[in-house]
Amino acid sequence: MKEGQIFESHHHISAETIRQFAQLSGDKNLIHVDRAYAKNQGFDGQVAHGLISLGFVSAQLTSIMGEGNILVSIEAKFVRPVIEGTDIKLFLTLERIDPRFDQYTFTFQIWNMHDNKSVIRGSAKCIQKNRDNLRK
């Protein structure tokens, strides 16, 4: 891996994904679980929990960094809501490698593939002690 390298992944956010996350997390805010309520609040449908998308960030980091990866921080700004039925595209960019601490700093952007607008952006830091596990 090298600084500046970009990794991509695609994901579909279904109403079922939102339902399952609400059940698992206990976050049953009506904008997430009640389509009619969400529409009454001005959304086009159920709003996905922001942490669903951040879960995809974590999963992609594990795919890149390999077994033994430790996510030490993640920061995010939720720019626009992600609505049920949306396809999103995640871009992770390796910004910095600090070999003294085996630390890797990434920035990320998540885009709504239907309207090509940014929905979430942020940064994450990982530690990987075993460099043999890194994706090349």
C-alpha positions in Angstrom: 0.0 0.0 0.0 1.1 3.5 -0.6 -0.1 7.0 0.3 -2.6 8.4 -2.1 -4.0 4.9 -2.9 -7.8 4.9 -3.3 -10.1 1.9 -2.5 -13.7 1.7 -3.6 -16.8 -0.3 -2.6 -20.5 -0.2 -3.5 -23.4 -0.9 -1.2 -27.2 -1.0 -1.5 -29.2 0.4 1.5 -32.5 -1.5 1.6 -35.5 -1.0 4.0 -34.6 -4.4 5.4 -31.0 -3.3 6.2 -32.4 -0.3 8.1 -34.9 -2.5 9.9 -32.2 -5.0 10.9 -29.9 -2.2 12.1 -32.8 -0.6 14.1 -33.4 -4.0 15.8 -29.8 -4.7 16.5 -28.9 -1.2 17.8 -32.2 -0.3 19.5 -32.3 3.0 17.6 -35.9 2.9 16.5 -36.3 6.6 15.8 -39.4 6.9 13.6 -37.5 8.5 10.7 -35.7 5.1 10.4 -38.5 2.6 10.9 -41.7 4.3 9.8 -41.8 5.3 6.1 -45.0 7.3 6.4 -43.6 9.3 9.4 -40.3 9.9 7.5 -42.2 11.2 4.5 -44.3 13.4 6.7 -41.0 14.9 8.0 -40.0 15.8 4.5 -37.8 12.8 3.5 -38.4 10.6 0.4 -38.6 7.4 2.6 -37.0 5.8 5.6 -33.7 7.4 6.5 -30.8 5.0 7.0 -28.9 5.2 10.3 -25.6 7.0 9.7 -23.8 4.1 11.5 -24.8 1.7 8.7 -22.6 3.6 6.3 -19.8 3.9 8.9 -20.1 0.1 9.3 -19.2 -0.2 5.6 -16.2 2.1 6.2 -15.0 -0.3 9.0 -15.6 -3.4 6.9 -13.6 -1.9 4.0 -10.8 -0.9 6.3 -10.6 -4.5 7.5 -10.6 -5.7 3.9 -7.7 -3.4 3.2 -5.7 -3.8 6.4 -6.3 -7.5 7.0 -6.7 -9.6 10.1 -5.5 -7.9 13.3 -6.5 -4.4 12.1 -7.5 -2.1 14.9 -9.7 0.9 14.2 -8.6 3.5 16.7 -10.7 6.5 15.6 -13.3 7.5 13.1 -14.8 11.0 12.5 -17.7 11.7 10.2 -19.9 14.5 8.9 -23.3 13.5 7.7 -23.9 15.8 4.8 -27.2 14.4 3.4 -29.5 11.6 4.4 -29.3 8.2 2.9 -32.8 7.0 2.0 -34.0 3.4 1.7 -33.3 2.0 -1.7 -30.2 4.1 -2.3 -27.0 2.7 -3.8 -23.9 4.3 -2.3 -20.3 4.3 -3.3 -17.5 4.5 -0.7 -14.1 5.9 -1.5 -11.3 5.5 1.0 -8.0 7.3 0.4 -4.8 6.3 2.3 -3.5 9.7 3.3 -0.6 8.9 5.7 1.4 5.9 6.9 3.3 6.4 10.1 5.6 3.4 10.4 6.8 4.5 13.9 3.4 3.5 15.3 2.1 1.2 12.5 -0.7 3.8 12.0 -2.6 4.4 8.8 -4.7 7.5 8.3 -7.5 7.4 5.7 -10.1 9.9 4.5 -13.4 8.7 3.1 -16.3 10.0 1.1 -19.6 8.2 0.6 -21.6 9.2 -2.5 -25.3 8.6 -3.4 -25.0 6.9 -6.7 -28.5 8.0 -7.8 -27.8 11.8 -7.7 -24.0 11.7 -7.5 -23.9 13.8 -4.3 -21.8 13.4 -1.2 -23.7 12.1 1.8 -20.9 11.4 4.3 -17.3 12.3 4.6 -14.7 11.8 7.3 -11.5 10.2 8.4 -10.3 7.1 10.2 -7.1 5.8 11.8 -6.0 2.2 12.0 -3.2 0.3 13.5 -1.8 -2.9 11.9 1.2 -4.5 13.6 1.5 -7.3 11.1 2.3 -5.8 7.7 2.1 -9.2 6.0 -1.7 -8.9 6.4 -2.0 -5.6 4.3 -3.6 -5.6 0.9 -0.9 -4.8 -1.7 
